[in-house]
Amino acid sequence: MNFCEHGNFDLPSKVERSIGRVFITPARHRRHHGRERGLLDTNFGTIFSFWDRLFGTHGENGSEISVDTGLPGIEGRPGILATLALPARIVFRGSQHSRIFLGRQTVNGSQRIQMVLCGGADPRWSAPLGFRSHIGGVGMRFWQALSYERTEDLVPLAQTCEELGFEGVFLADHVVGHRQTNSRYPYSYNEGEADFVAEVEFPEPFSAICAMAAVTRTLRFNTQIYVAPLRHPILLAKALATASVISGGRTILGAGVGWLREEFEVLGEDFPTRGRRLDEMIEIMRKLWSGEMVEHRGEFFEFEALRMLPAPVAPVPIMCGGLHPRVLERAGRLCDGWISPGIATSDFERIRDTIESARTGAGRSDSSFRYVVAAPNEGELDWYRALDDSRVTIVNHPLTFSLGPDASLDQRRDALASYAGGVGIGASA
């Protein structure tokens, strides 16, 4: 068995973590559910166990796979670490602060496992496959909003977005839309009219994400914005963990408190306390995602020791969206990112300063954080070009805004290709 040169790193004394169906353990022979796995012993340290049902798609035992290791941010050079048969284990040497992500791809008809070893990068923002992963930050990312699309078009549009080089896609969220409502949409240019909620499709986001994840390899998924306080935190944690496992860690939660009072009333949820409930929900979900026995006693929710499985394959990033001062404070104090509901680009610096102040006050200024802003309008391209912040994600407006609801799937694909070409997406992929 030949190993490439891959640097000289200190090994943590104790590493034990589950990533999907891959297990990282101290260097020793172990059993999982009473089944021994074959061991390729190189005495380097941490063991990866690859087995025949990795992500549920591998063929017979003995299929060959290549395991690549990329070492961004760490001294060393990437290369093929090993080719091995399944089930098997492989040992590699990594630093105490490294994070490991695994993904599956098919190359010329053969199954291939890619392993990305990340240095100081926060695992919540490291792509699981290394496709334009931007680990360490190399500039702006580009995403596409697939909100308001026909549900049956989401899967092919997601495939197109991945082919064009978009890093991810967003989905919007509402449960129901009313014929009449007294609520006003706070971000509308149409005098706050809310009738659009009853006129367009809002598929259940995490079901749609699982479908899109099944036909993509690198594309990431976020919600813009998921009305979290309409749901129970345990059920939401379960949905997100499931989507995380199925997508291989490509799922993000973009959460908000909502604005449509009638939607809360019909689902029996209290509208005035929705912000405080969201704060507590974030705490609960992060407890549950540990995969351990946890308990909780809070203002709105209480439960004795329990465990939720599956756990997500990596910590699920939680972003929040909105412009209210309490939203900006929540973003800095609790969240991993902030999503703009559509703002003048001149306001971005002020909002970022507010959030960064909250992050500093909460002792979180060293943690990873991302900002999502809408693609600028015509006439703002100088700002667009000048914005040089590796934490900024640009999201293109929903296609319905420019094409209307009746445009064909091919017309939508052409519009995506035109936008991607115009801003240079994929040029460095």
CORVEN-V497013 format. One record per backbone hydrogen bond with DSSP energy under -1.0 kcal/mol. NH is the residue of the N-H (numbers start at 1). CO is the residue of the C=O. Records with the same first field share a line. If there is no record, write none. Layout:
NH=CO ; CO
//
This chain:
17=24
19=22
22=19
24=17
25=47
28=26
32=35
35=32
47=25
48=90
49=23
50=88
54=51
56=53
57=54
62=86
63=60
65=84
67=82
69=79
74=71
79=69
81=67
82=67
84=65
88=50
90=48
92=46
98=95
99=118
101=116
103=114
105=112
107=110
110=107
112=105
113=66
114=103
115=68
116=101
117=70
118=99
119=72
125=122
126=123
137=134
141=392
143=394
144=168
145=396
146=170
149=146
153=150
154=151
157=153
158=154
159=155
160=156
161=157
162=158
163=159
164=160
166=161
167=142
169=220
170=144
171=222
185=192
188=185
193=190
197=194
198=195
199=196
200=196
208=204
209=205
210=206
211=207
212=208
213=209
214=210
220=167
221=250
222=169
224=171
226=254
228=226
230=227
231=228
236=232
237=233
238=234
239=235
240=236
241=237
242=238
243=239
244=240
245=241
246=242
247=243
249=244
252=221
253=317
255=319
256=226
261=259
263=260
264=260
265=261
266=262
267=263
268=265
269=264
274=271
277=273
278=274
279=275
280=276
281=277
282=278
283=279
284=280
285=281
286=282
287=283
288=284
289=285
290=287
291=288
294=306
296=303
298=301
303=296
306=294
319=253
320=337
321=255
322=339
328=324
329=325
330=326
331=327
332=328
333=329
334=330
335=330
336=318
338=370
339=320
340=372
347=344
348=345
351=347
352=348
353=349
354=350
355=351
356=352
357=353
358=354
359=355
360=356
361=357
362=358
363=360
364=359
367=364
370=336
371=391
372=338
373=393
375=395
380=377
384=380
385=381
386=382
387=383
392=389
393=371
394=141
395=373
396=143
401=398
403=399
404=400
412=408
413=409
414=410
415=411
416=412
417=413
418=414
419=415
420=416
421=417
422=418
423=419
425=420
427=424
//
